[in-house]
Amino acid sequence: MKILIWRMRKSKGVTLEVLALKTGIGSSTLNDYENEKYSPTLKNLEIIAKALDCRISDLYESEYK
């Protein structure tokens, strides 16, 4: 599974710091998600999707989607 948070965030013109403020998720954690060091939980994907006004499924690529 490939995480696409960075792509969605950039397309919406949202900085990492603003996303951190909107979600309550630390910017270093978001950065780790974007760089695929860690996978976000489903709960965090939902929080991020709400903050970016998109679907959870827009935030990742998977052959099982």
All heavy atoms as TSV, in Angstrom:
chain	resi	resn	atom	element	x	y	z
A	1	MET	N	N	0.854	-1.181	0.000
A	1	MET	CA	C	0.000	0.000	0.000
A	1	MET	C	C	0.894	1.236	0.000
A	1	MET	O	O	1.850	1.319	0.749
A	1	MET	CB	C	-0.898	-0.008	1.245
A	1	MET	CG	C	-1.801	1.179	1.314
A	1	MET	SD	S	-3.105	1.090	2.551
A	1	MET	CE	C	-2.193	1.265	4.051
A	2	LYS	N	N	0.571	2.181	-0.848
A	2	LYS	CA	C	1.327	3.435	-0.939
A	2	LYS	C	C	0.479	4.565	-0.365
A	2	LYS	O	O	-0.657	4.759	-0.761
A	2	LYS	CB	C	1.678	3.717	-2.388
A	2	LYS	CG	C	2.484	4.979	-2.562
A	2	LYS	CD	C	3.150	4.998	-3.921
A	2	LYS	CE	C	3.946	6.250	-4.145
A	2	LYS	NZ	N	5.041	6.448	-3.239
A	3	ILE	N	N	1.066	5.291	0.569
A	3	ILE	CA	C	0.371	6.403	1.220
A	3	ILE	C	C	0.494	7.650	0.349
A	3	ILE	O	O	1.581	7.996	-0.105
A	3	ILE	CB	C	0.961	6.666	2.624
A	3	ILE	CG1	C	0.869	5.416	3.489
A	3	ILE	CG2	C	0.280	7.843	3.291
A	3	ILE	CD1	C	-0.524	4.917	3.769
A	4	LEU	N	N	-0.624	8.343	0.127
A	4	LEU	CA	C	-0.660	9.503	-0.759
A	4	LEU	C	C	-1.023	10.799	-0.027
A	4	LEU	O	O	-1.512	11.740	-0.640
A	4	LEU	CB	C	-1.680	9.265	-1.885
A	4	LEU	CG	C	-1.466	8.011	-2.719
A	4	LEU	CD1	C	-2.609	7.829	-3.700
A	4	LEU	CD2	C	-0.137	8.066	-3.437
A	5	ILE	N	N	-0.775	10.858	1.262
A	5	ILE	CA	C	-1.135	12.044	2.038
A	5	ILE	C	C	-0.423	13.274	1.491
A	5	ILE	O	O	-1.030	14.324	1.318
A	5	ILE	CB	C	-0.828	11.844	3.535
A	5	ILE	CG1	C	-1.678	10.704	4.102
A	5	ILE	CG2	C	-1.074	13.142	4.317
A	5	ILE	CD1	C	-1.263	10.254	5.496
A	6	TRP	N	N	0.874	13.140	1.201
A	6	TRP	CA	C	1.647	14.289	0.698
A	6	TRP	C	C	1.032	14.835	-0.581
A	6	TRP	O	O	0.836	16.043	-0.719
A	6	TRP	CB	C	3.100	13.877	0.460
A	6	TRP	CG	C	3.940	14.995	-0.056
A	6	TRP	CD1	C	4.571	15.950	0.701
A	6	TRP	CD2	C	4.220	15.306	-1.414
A	6	TRP	NE1	N	5.239	16.828	-0.124
A	6	TRP	CE2	C	5.037	16.458	-1.433
A	6	TRP	CE3	C	3.866	14.740	-2.628
A	6	TRP	CZ2	C	5.508	17.038	-2.601
A	6	TRP	CZ3	C	4.334	15.318	-3.804
A	6	TRP	CH2	C	5.144	16.449	-3.777
A	7	ARG	N	N	0.702	13.943	-1.498
A	7	ARG	CA	C	0.132	14.373	-2.781
A	7	ARG	C	C	-1.181	15.125	-2.576
A	7	ARG	O	O	-1.400	16.179	-3.177
A	7	ARG	CB	C	-0.085	13.154	-3.673
A	7	ARG	CG	C	-0.510	13.530	-5.075
A	7	ARG	CD	C	-0.766	12.319	-5.946
A	7	ARG	NE	N	0.410	11.466	-6.047
A	7	ARG	CZ	C	0.393	10.253	-6.595
A	7	ARG	NH1	N	-0.729	9.763	-7.072
A	7	ARG	NH2	N	1.484	9.539	-6.664
A	8	MET	N	N	-2.052	14.605	-1.729
A	8	MET	CA	C	-3.342	15.244	-1.474
A	8	MET	C	C	-3.138	16.585	-0.762
A	8	MET	O	O	-3.773	17.578	-1.097
A	8	MET	CB	C	-4.244	14.325	-0.653
A	8	MET	CG	C	-5.620	14.898	-0.387
A	8	MET	SD	S	-6.592	15.261	-1.870
A	8	MET	CE	C	-6.864	13.616	-2.490
A	9	ARG	N	N	-2.251	16.600	0.211
A	9	ARG	CA	C	-1.986	17.829	0.968
A	9	ARG	C	C	-1.483	18.919	0.035
A	9	ARG	O	O	-1.951	20.067	0.095
A	9	ARG	CB	C	-0.970	17.533	2.075
A	9	ARG	CG	C	-0.609	18.722	2.925
A	9	ARG	CD	C	0.253	18.330	4.097
A	9	ARG	NE	N	1.554	17.832	3.741
A	9	ARG	CZ	C	2.584	18.587	3.355
A	9	ARG	NH1	N	2.454	19.888	3.247
A	9	ARG	NH2	N	3.755	18.033	3.074
A	10	LYS	N	N	-0.543	18.590	-0.849
A	10	LYS	CA	C	0.009	19.568	-1.786
A	10	LYS	C	C	-1.058	20.046	-2.767
A	10	LYS	O	O	-1.113	21.226	-3.103
A	10	LYS	CB	C	1.203	18.982	-2.544
A	10	LYS	CG	C	2.426	18.823	-1.691
A	10	LYS	CD	C	2.934	20.165	-1.230
A	10	LYS	CE	C	4.219	20.023	-0.457
A	10	LYS	NZ	N	4.747	21.299	-0.023
A	11	SER	N	N	-1.909	19.130	-3.233
A	11	SER	CA	C	-2.945	19.521	-4.193
A	11	SER	C	C	-3.967	20.468	-3.575
A	11	SER	O	O	-4.580	21.269	-4.271
A	11	SER	CB	C	-3.649	18.293	-4.772
A	11	SER	OG	O	-4.534	17.727	-3.842
A	12	LYS	N	N	-4.123	20.391	-2.252
A	12	LYS	CA	C	-5.052	21.271	-1.535
A	12	LYS	C	C	-4.366	22.548	-1.051
A	12	LYS	O	O	-5.008	23.422	-0.470
A	12	LYS	CB	C	-5.649	20.543	-0.322
A	12	LYS	CG	C	-6.420	19.284	-0.659
A	12	LYS	CD	C	-7.805	19.610	-1.117
A	12	LYS	CE	C	-8.594	18.319	-1.318
A	12	LYS	NZ	N	-10.003	18.569	-1.505
A	13	GLY	N	N	-3.040	22.643	-1.229
A	13	GLY	CA	C	-2.305	23.827	-0.800
A	13	GLY	C	C	-2.187	23.954	0.710
A	13	GLY	O	O	-2.140	25.062	1.245
A	14	VAL	N	N	-2.113	22.822	1.393
A	14	VAL	CA	C	-2.053	22.806	2.860
A	14	VAL	C	C	-0.628	22.459	3.285
A	14	VAL	O	O	-0.051	21.480	2.807
A	14	VAL	CB	C	-3.042	21.756	3.424
A	14	VAL	CG1	C	-2.945	21.659	4.937
A	14	VAL	CG2	C	-4.468	22.086	3.004
A	15	THR	N	N	-0.069	23.261	4.182
A	15	THR	CA	C	1.268	22.967	4.695
A	15	THR	C	C	1.173	21.864	5.745
A	15	THR	O	O	0.102	21.584	6.300
A	15	THR	CB	C	1.915	24.203	5.353
A	15	THR	OG1	O	1.170	24.552	6.525
A	15	THR	CG2	C	1.986	25.370	4.386
A	16	LEU	N	N	2.306	21.259	6.018
A	16	LEU	CA	C	2.365	20.216	7.036
A	16	LEU	C	C	1.949	20.770	8.400
A	16	LEU	O	O	1.209	20.116	9.142
A	16	LEU	CB	C	3.783	19.641	7.097
A	16	LEU	CG	C	3.979	18.370	7.893
A	16	LEU	CD1	C	3.160	17.225	7.309
A	16	LEU	CD2	C	5.451	17.997	7.913
A	17	GLU	N	N	2.368	21.984	8.692
A	17	GLU	CA	C	2.042	22.601	9.978
A	17	GLU	C	C	0.539	22.858	10.107
A	17	GLU	O	O	-0.039	22.645	11.177
A	17	GLU	CB	C	2.820	23.905	10.160
A	17	GLU	CG	C	4.316	23.725	10.300
A	17	GLU	CD	C	5.040	23.405	8.995
A	17	GLU	OE1	O	4.492	23.663	7.897
A	17	GLU	OE2	O	6.161	22.877	9.068
A	18	VAL	N	N	-0.091	23.312	9.038
A	18	VAL	CA	C	-1.536	23.563	9.060
A	18	VAL	C	C	-2.288	22.244	9.220
A	18	VAL	O	O	-3.240	22.158	9.991
A	18	VAL	CB	C	-1.994	24.320	7.792
A	18	VAL	CG1	C	-3.502	24.335	7.666
A	18	VAL	CG2	C	-1.451	25.745	7.810
A	19	LEU	N	N	-1.842	21.207	8.513
A	19	LEU	CA	C	-2.495	19.907	8.655
A	19	LEU	C	C	-2.360	19.384	10.076
A	19	LEU	O	O	-3.309	18.833	10.633
A	19	LEU	CB	C	-1.923	18.902	7.653
A	19	LEU	CG	C	-2.606	17.539	7.615
A	19	LEU	CD1	C	-4.094	17.657	7.304
A	19	LEU	CD2	C	-1.914	16.614	6.617
A	20	ALA	N	N	-1.212	19.592	10.673
A	20	ALA	CA	C	-1.008	19.169	12.063
A	20	ALA	C	C	-1.986	19.894	12.991
A	20	ALA	O	O	-2.584	19.277	13.883
A	20	ALA	CB	C	0.436	19.434	12.492
A	21	LEU	N	N	-2.168	21.186	12.786
A	21	LEU	CA	C	-3.116	21.955	13.598
A	21	LEU	C	C	-4.550	21.491	13.389
A	21	LEU	O	O	-5.316	21.375	14.339
A	21	LEU	CB	C	-3.009	23.446	13.287
A	21	LEU	CG	C	-1.754	24.151	13.794
A	21	LEU	CD1	C	-1.689	25.572	13.237
A	21	LEU	CD2	C	-1.722	24.165	15.308
A	22	LYS	N	N	-4.921	21.209	12.140
A	22	LYS	CA	C	-6.288	20.778	11.828
A	22	LYS	C	C	-6.607	19.391	12.371
A	22	LYS	O	O	-7.754	19.101	12.696
A	22	LYS	CB	C	-6.517	20.768	10.318
A	22	LYS	CG	C	-6.671	22.118	9.689
A	22	LYS	CD	C	-6.949	21.960	8.203
A	22	LYS	CE	C	-7.484	23.226	7.598
A	22	LYS	NZ	N	-7.918	23.026	6.218
A	23	THR	N	N	-5.589	18.530	12.426
A	23	THR	CA	C	-5.835	17.139	12.810
A	23	THR	C	C	-5.495	16.827	14.263
A	23	THR	O	O	-6.005	15.856	14.810
A	23	THR	CB	C	-5.002	16.182	11.938
A	23	THR	OG1	O	-3.605	16.457	12.133
A	23	THR	CG2	C	-5.377	16.297	10.477
A	24	GLY	N	N	-4.614	17.613	14.851
A	24	GLY	CA	C	-4.143	17.278	16.194
A	24	GLY	C	C	-3.079	16.191	16.174
A	24	GLY	O	O	-2.673	15.682	17.207
A	25	ILE	N	N	-2.628	15.833	14.981
A	25	ILE	CA	C	-1.555	14.845	14.806
A	25	ILE	C	C	-0.263	15.627	14.617
A	25	ILE	O	O	-0.218	16.568	13.821
A	25	ILE	CB	C	-1.828	13.948	13.583
A	25	ILE	CG1	C	-3.153	13.195	13.735
A	25	ILE	CG2	C	-0.677	12.974	13.363
A	25	ILE	CD1	C	-3.630	12.494	12.478
A	26	GLY	N	N	0.764	15.260	15.333
A	26	GLY	CA	C	2.023	15.986	15.262
A	26	GLY	C	C	2.599	16.039	13.857
A	26	GLY	O	O	2.456	15.094	13.072
A	27	SER	N	N	3.265	17.146	13.543
A	27	SER	CA	C	3.826	17.292	12.199
A	27	SER	C	C	4.898	16.244	11.923
A	27	SER	O	O	5.030	15.786	10.789
A	27	SER	CB	C	4.375	18.706	11.985
A	27	SER	OG	O	5.361	19.012	12.935
A	28	SER	N	N	5.635	15.840	12.946
A	28	SER	CA	C	6.654	14.805	12.724
A	28	SER	C	C	5.996	13.456	12.416
A	28	SER	O	O	6.490	12.700	11.576
A	28	SER	CB	C	7.601	14.685	13.916
A	28	SER	OG	O	6.895	14.294	15.074
A	29	THR	N	N	4.873	13.173	13.056
A	29	THR	CA	C	4.138	11.944	12.767
A	29	THR	C	C	3.570	11.985	11.366
A	29	THR	O	O	3.674	11.004	10.607
A	29	THR	CB	C	2.998	11.729	13.796
A	29	THR	OG1	O	3.562	11.644	15.101
A	29	THR	CG2	C	2.202	10.472	13.496
A	30	LEU	N	N	2.985	13.119	10.981
A	30	LEU	CA	C	2.466	13.261	9.618
A	30	LEU	C	C	3.592	13.101	8.597
A	30	LEU	O	O	3.412	12.456	7.561
A	30	LEU	CB	C	1.789	14.628	9.450
A	30	LEU	CG	C	0.471	14.802	10.196
A	30	LEU	CD1	C	0.055	16.269	10.190
A	30	LEU	CD2	C	-0.616	13.928	9.604
A	31	ASN	N	N	4.739	13.687	8.887
A	31	ASN	CA	C	5.892	13.553	8.006
A	31	ASN	C	C	6.306	12.082	7.879
A	31	ASN	O	O	6.628	11.623	6.782
A	31	ASN	CB	C	7.051	14.397	8.529
A	31	ASN	CG	C	8.200	14.445	7.556
A	31	ASN	OD1	O	8.041	14.824	6.413
A	31	ASN	ND2	N	9.367	14.031	8.014
A	32	ASP	N	N	6.295	11.358	8.981
A	32	ASP	CA	C	6.613	9.931	8.940
A	32	ASP	C	C	5.611	9.164	8.086
A	32	ASP	O	O	5.988	8.255	7.340
A	32	ASP	CB	C	6.647	9.337	10.349
A	32	ASP	CG	C	7.871	9.761	11.139
A	32	ASP	OD1	O	8.844	10.260	10.535
A	32	ASP	OD2	O	7.855	9.582	12.376
A	33	TYR	N	N	4.332	9.531	8.163
A	33	TYR	CA	C	3.320	8.901	7.307
A	33	TYR	C	C	3.602	9.206	5.843
A	33	TYR	O	O	3.567	8.316	4.997
A	33	TYR	CB	C	1.909	9.404	7.633
A	33	TYR	CG	C	1.352	9.034	8.980
A	33	TYR	CD1	C	0.283	9.747	9.507
A	33	TYR	CD2	C	1.851	7.987	9.739
A	33	TYR	CE1	C	-0.271	9.421	10.733
A	33	TYR	CE2	C	1.318	7.663	10.971
A	33	TYR	CZ	C	0.252	8.382	11.465
A	33	TYR	OH	O	-0.300	8.062	12.680
A	34	GLU	N	N	3.884	10.463	5.550
A	34	GLU	CA	C	4.124	10.870	4.168
A	34	GLU	C	C	5.356	10.193	3.579
A	34	GLU	O	O	5.394	9.908	2.385
A	34	GLU	CB	C	4.268	12.392	4.077
A	34	GLU	CG	C	2.977	13.125	4.316
A	34	GLU	CD	C	3.065	14.623	4.150
A	34	GLU	OE1	O	4.185	15.169	3.995
A	34	GLU	OE2	O	2.005	15.262	4.176
A	35	ASN	N	N	6.354	9.946	4.396
A	35	ASN	CA	C	7.584	9.299	3.945
A	35	ASN	C	C	7.550	7.782	4.137
A	35	ASN	O	O	8.569	7.114	3.969
A	35	ASN	CB	C	8.794	9.905	4.649
A	35	ASN	CG	C	9.038	11.327	4.197
A	35	ASN	OD1	O	9.217	11.570	3.012
A	35	ASN	ND2	N	9.006	12.270	5.112
A	36	GLU	N	N	6.381	7.277	4.498
A	36	GLU	CA	C	6.118	5.849	4.658
A	36	GLU	C	C	7.040	5.159	5.655
A	36	GLU	O	O	7.373	3.993	5.516
A	36	GLU	CB	C	6.131	5.159	3.299
A	36	GLU	CG	C	5.048	5.693	2.389
A	36	GLU	CD	C	4.925	4.958	1.068
A	36	GLU	OE1	O	5.605	3.933	0.869
A	36	GLU	OE2	O	4.122	5.405	0.242
A	37	LYS	N	N	7.454	5.923	6.687
A	37	LYS	CA	C	8.209	5.310	7.781
A	37	LYS	C	C	7.266	4.515	8.666
A	37	LYS	O	O	7.648	3.501	9.232
A	37	LYS	CB	C	8.933	6.380	8.601
A	37	LYS	CG	C	10.066	7.041	7.853
A	37	LYS	CD	C	10.769	8.040	8.725
A	37	LYS	CE	C	11.882	8.727	7.962
A	37	LYS	NZ	N	12.537	9.745	8.783
A	38	TYR	N	N	6.043	5.014	8.797
A	38	TYR	CA	C	4.995	4.354	9.564
A	38	TYR	C	C	3.696	4.437	8.779
A	38	TYR	O	O	3.503	5.366	8.001
A	38	TYR	CB	C	4.777	5.038	10.928
A	38	TYR	CG	C	6.007	5.085	11.790
A	38	TYR	CD1	C	6.728	6.272	11.940
A	38	TYR	CD2	C	6.470	3.955	12.439
A	38	TYR	CE1	C	7.862	6.325	12.720
A	38	TYR	CE2	C	7.610	3.989	13.218
A	38	TYR	CZ	C	8.296	5.169	13.359
A	38	TYR	OH	O	9.422	5.218	14.121
A	39	SER	N	N	2.814	3.489	9.027
A	39	SER	CA	C	1.493	3.526	8.401
A	39	SER	C	C	0.496	4.131	9.377
A	39	SER	O	O	0.469	3.749	10.554
A	39	SER	CB	C	1.032	2.115	8.039
A	39	SER	OG	O	1.846	1.573	7.039
A	40	PRO	N	N	-0.330	5.054	8.911
A	40	PRO	CA	C	-1.339	5.633	9.799
A	40	PRO	C	C	-2.429	4.618	10.126
A	40	PRO	O	O	-2.721	3.724	9.326
A	40	PRO	CB	C	-1.914	6.795	8.976
A	40	PRO	CG	C	-1.592	6.464	7.560
A	40	PRO	CD	C	-0.367	5.632	7.572
A	41	THR	N	N	-3.008	4.775	11.287
A	41	THR	CA	C	-4.144	3.943	11.657
A	41	THR	C	C	-5.353	4.374	10.834
A	41	THR	O	O	-5.366	5.472	10.264
A	41	THR	CB	C	-4.486	4.084	13.147
A	41	THR	OG1	O	-4.868	5.449	13.392
A	41	THR	CG2	C	-3.315	3.700	14.044
A	42	LEU	N	N	-6.354	3.541	10.795
A	42	LEU	CA	C	-7.583	3.902	10.088
A	42	LEU	C	C	-8.197	5.153	10.701
A	42	LEU	O	O	-8.670	6.043	9.990
A	42	LEU	CB	C	-8.570	2.741	10.122
A	42	LEU	CG	C	-9.876	2.941	9.373
A	42	LEU	CD1	C	-9.617	3.285	7.916
A	42	LEU	CD2	C	-10.733	1.700	9.470
A	43	LYS	N	N	-8.140	5.255	12.022
A	43	LYS	CA	C	-8.677	6.436	12.707
A	43	LYS	C	C	-7.936	7.695	12.246
A	43	LYS	O	O	-8.565	8.714	11.949
A	43	LYS	CB	C	-8.544	6.273	14.221
A	43	LYS	CG	C	-9.052	7.453	14.998
A	43	LYS	CD	C	-8.892	7.251	16.485
A	43	LYS	CE	C	-9.362	8.479	17.230
A	43	LYS	NZ	N	-9.239	8.336	18.671
A	44	ASN	N	N	-6.601	7.630	12.170
A	44	ASN	CA	C	-5.835	8.796	11.733
A	44	ASN	C	C	-6.066	9.106	10.266
A	44	ASN	O	O	-6.104	10.274	9.879
A	44	ASN	CB	C	-4.352	8.621	12.034
A	44	ASN	CG	C	-4.015	8.922	13.474
A	44	ASN	OD1	O	-4.872	9.369	14.240
A	44	ASN	ND2	N	-2.790	8.664	13.872
A	45	LEU	N	N	-6.242	8.080	9.423
A	45	LEU	CA	C	-6.582	8.337	8.027
A	45	LEU	C	C	-7.903	9.083	7.923
A	45	LEU	O	O	-8.058	9.988	7.116
A	45	LEU	CB	C	-6.666	7.027	7.237
A	45	LEU	CG	C	-5.362	6.440	6.739
A	45	LEU	CD1	C	-5.607	5.087	6.082
A	45	LEU	CD2	C	-4.665	7.380	5.770
A	46	GLU	N	N	-8.863	8.709	8.771
A	46	GLU	CA	C	-10.159	9.388	8.768
A	46	GLU	C	C	-10.006	10.849	9.190
A	46	GLU	O	O	-10.572	11.746	8.566
A	46	GLU	CB	C	-11.141	8.677	9.692
A	46	GLU	CG	C	-12.510	9.306	9.709
A	46	GLU	CD	C	-13.507	8.565	10.573
A	46	GLU	OE1	O	-13.104	7.738	11.403
A	46	GLU	OE2	O	-14.705	8.843	10.432
A	47	ILE	N	N	-9.229	11.092	10.220
A	47	ILE	CA	C	-8.995	12.459	10.698
A	47	ILE	C	C	-8.322	13.298	9.608
A	47	ILE	O	O	-8.711	14.440	9.354
A	47	ILE	CB	C	-8.138	12.434	11.987
A	47	ILE	CG1	C	-8.946	11.826	13.146
A	47	ILE	CG2	C	-7.627	13.825	12.342
A	47	ILE	CD1	C	-8.110	11.477	14.363
A	48	ILE	N	N	-7.331	12.723	8.947
A	48	ILE	CA	C	-6.613	13.427	7.884
A	48	ILE	C	C	-7.540	13.693	6.704
A	48	ILE	O	O	-7.549	14.791	6.134
A	48	ILE	CB	C	-5.361	12.633	7.461
A	48	ILE	CG1	C	-4.361	12.583	8.622
A	48	ILE	CG2	C	-4.726	13.232	6.211
A	48	ILE	CD1	C	-3.258	11.541	8.451
A	49	ALA	N	N	-8.338	12.698	6.335
A	49	ALA	CA	C	-9.279	12.868	5.219
A	49	ALA	C	C	-10.276	13.985	5.505
A	49	ALA	O	O	-10.568	14.802	4.625
A	49	ALA	CB	C	-10.016	11.555	4.948
A	50	LYS	N	N	-10.781	14.046	6.722
A	50	LYS	CA	C	-11.708	15.126	7.089
A	50	LYS	C	C	-11.023	16.482	6.975
A	50	LYS	O	O	-11.599	17.437	6.454
A	50	LYS	CB	C	-12.235	14.926	8.507
A	50	LYS	CG	C	-13.275	13.845	8.626
A	50	LYS	CD	C	-13.741	13.704	10.061
A	50	LYS	CE	C	-14.734	12.574	10.216
A	50	LYS	NZ	N	-15.148	12.387	11.621
A	51	ALA	N	N	-9.792	16.571	7.466
A	51	ALA	CA	C	-9.051	17.841	7.431
A	51	ALA	C	C	-8.752	18.278	5.998
A	51	ALA	O	O	-8.712	19.478	5.712
A	51	ALA	CB	C	-7.758	17.715	8.239
A	52	LEU	N	N	-8.541	17.316	5.095
A	52	LEU	CA	C	-8.230	17.637	3.702
A	52	LEU	C	C	-9.466	17.611	2.805
A	52	LEU	O	O	-9.355	17.806	1.597
A	52	LEU	CB	C	-7.173	16.658	3.159
A	52	LEU	CG	C	-5.786	16.767	3.791
A	52	LEU	CD1	C	-4.884	15.661	3.270
A	52	LEU	CD2	C	-5.174	18.131	3.515
A	53	ASP	N	N	-10.622	17.357	3.401
A	53	ASP	CA	C	-11.883	17.310	2.656
A	53	ASP	C	C	-11.799	16.351	1.460
A	53	ASP	O	O	-12.001	16.738	0.312
A	53	ASP	CB	C	-12.294	18.712	2.199
A	53	ASP	CG	C	-13.726	18.749	1.672
A	53	ASP	OD1	O	-14.564	17.972	2.165
A	53	ASP	OD2	O	-13.995	19.551	0.755
A	54	CYS	N	N	-11.442	15.108	1.783
A	54	CYS	CA	C	-11.349	14.071	0.751
A	54	CYS	C	C	-11.801	12.745	1.348
A	54	CYS	O	O	-12.144	12.676	2.525
A	54	CYS	CB	C	-9.918	13.972	0.212
A	54	CYS	SG	S	-8.705	13.379	1.394
A	55	ARG	N	N	-11.809	11.716	0.547
A	55	ARG	CA	C	-12.153	10.381	1.026
A	55	ARG	C	C	-10.904	9.696	1.567
A	55	ARG	O	O	-9.791	9.965	1.094
A	55	ARG	CB	C	-12.707	9.534	-0.120
A	55	ARG	CG	C	-14.009	10.042	-0.657
A	55	ARG	CD	C	-14.381	9.230	-1.877
A	55	ARG	NE	N	-15.601	9.735	-2.448
A	55	ARG	CZ	C	-16.731	9.025	-2.508
A	55	ARG	NH1	N	-16.760	7.791	-2.081
A	55	ARG	NH2	N	-17.807	9.563	-3.017
A	56	ILE	N	N	-11.091	8.799	2.514
A	56	ILE	CA	C	-9.967	8.021	3.032
A	56	ILE	C	C	-9.265	7.310	1.880
A	56	ILE	O	O	-8.046	7.272	1.812
A	56	ILE	CB	C	-10.434	7.009	4.094
A	56	ILE	CG1	C	-10.917	7.730	5.353
A	56	ILE	CG2	C	-9.321	6.026	4.449
A	56	ILE	CD1	C	-11.577	6.820	6.372
A	57	SER	N	N	-10.035	6.768	0.959
A	57	SER	CA	C	-9.453	6.016	-0.161
A	57	SER	C	C	-8.597	6.891	-1.081
A	57	SER	O	O	-7.787	6.366	-1.841
A	57	SER	CB	C	-10.545	5.317	-0.964
A	57	SER	OG	O	-11.448	6.244	-1.488
A	58	ASP	N	N	-8.750	8.204	-1.008
A	58	ASP	CA	C	-7.897	9.113	-1.791
A	58	ASP	C	C	-6.495	9.215	-1.216
A	58	ASP	O	O	-5.595	9.749	-1.869
A	58	ASP	CB	C	-8.496	10.525	-1.845
A	58	ASP	CG	C	-9.816	10.589	-2.594
A	58	ASP	OD1	O	-10.045	9.721	-3.461
A	58	ASP	OD2	O	-10.611	11.493	-2.284
A	59	LEU	N	N	-6.308	8.722	0.005
A	59	LEU	CA	C	-5.049	8.899	0.701
A	59	LEU	C	C	-4.087	7.721	0.569
A	59	LEU	O	O	-3.018	7.717	1.156
A	59	LEU	CB	C	-5.297	9.176	2.192
A	59	LEU	CG	C	-6.095	10.446	2.481
A	59	LEU	CD1	C	-6.355	10.570	3.972
A	59	LEU	CD2	C	-5.380	11.681	1.946
A	60	TYR	N	N	-4.484	6.691	-0.186
A	60	TYR	CA	C	-3.586	5.566	-0.386
A	60	TYR	C	C	-3.890	4.857	-1.707
A	60	TYR	O	O	-4.987	4.974	-2.247
A	60	TYR	CB	C	-3.659	4.572	0.769
A	60	TYR	CG	C	-4.980	3.846	0.880
A	60	TYR	CD1	C	-5.164	2.612	0.256
A	60	TYR	CD2	C	-6.040	4.385	1.595
A	60	TYR	CE1	C	-6.377	1.947	0.335
A	60	TYR	CE2	C	-7.255	3.726	1.680
A	60	TYR	CZ	C	-7.416	2.508	1.055
A	60	TYR	OH	O	-8.617	1.862	1.138
A	61	GLU	N	N	-2.887	4.141	-2.206
A	61	GLU	CA	C	-3.051	3.300	-3.390
A	61	GLU	C	C	-2.931	1.857	-2.935
A	61	GLU	O	O	-2.070	1.529	-2.125
A	61	GLU	CB	C	-1.959	3.579	-4.412
A	61	GLU	CG	C	-2.143	4.830	-5.192
A	61	GLU	CD	C	-1.026	5.035	-6.210
A	61	GLU	OE1	O	-0.085	4.212	-6.268
A	61	GLU	OE2	O	-1.092	6.029	-6.921
A	62	SER	N	N	-3.795	1.013	-3.465
A	62	SER	CA	C	-3.721	-0.405	-3.159
A	62	SER	C	C	-4.413	-1.175	-4.261
A	62	SER	O	O	-5.427	-0.713	-4.810
A	62	SER	CB	C	-4.407	-0.699	-1.812
A	62	SER	OG	O	-4.519	-2.084	-1.614
A	63	GLU	N	N	-3.892	-2.341	-4.578
A	63	GLU	CA	C	-4.551	-3.161	-5.590
A	63	GLU	C	C	-5.867	-3.728	-5.066
A	63	GLU	O	O	-6.678	-4.242	-5.825
A	63	GLU	CB	C	-3.640	-4.286	-6.055
A	63	GLU	CG	C	-3.260	-5.257	-4.951
A	63	GLU	CD	C	-2.263	-6.290	-5.431
A	63	GLU	OE1	O	-1.057	-6.018	-5.342
A	63	GLU	OE2	O	-2.705	-7.357	-5.885
A	64	TYR	N	N	-6.107	-3.629	-3.764
A	64	TYR	CA	C	-7.326	-4.166	-3.138
A	64	TYR	C	C	-8.361	-3.084	-2.848
A	64	TYR	O	O	-9.360	-3.340	-2.210
A	64	TYR	CB	C	-6.979	-4.895	-1.845
A	64	TYR	CG	C	-5.998	-6.002	-2.083
A	64	TYR	CD1	C	-4.661	-5.868	-1.731
A	64	TYR	CD2	C	-6.406	-7.179	-2.700
A	64	TYR	CE1	C	-3.759	-6.881	-1.966
A	64	TYR	CE2	C	-5.509	-8.204	-2.942
A	64	TYR	CZ	C	-4.191	-8.049	-2.565
A	64	TYR	OH	O	-3.303	-9.051	-2.822
A	65	LYS	N	N	-8.147	-1.890	-3.298
A	65	LYS	CA	C	-9.009	-0.744	-3.036
A	65	LYS	C	C	-10.335	-0.893	-3.726
A	65	LYS	O	O	-10.458	-1.293	-4.831
A	65	LYS	CB	C	-8.267	0.510	-3.509
A	65	LYS	CG	C	-8.779	1.787	-3.045
A	65	LYS	CD	C	-7.699	2.781	-3.350
A	65	LYS	CE	C	-8.175	4.163	-3.557
A	65	LYS	NZ	N	-7.182	5.134	-3.731
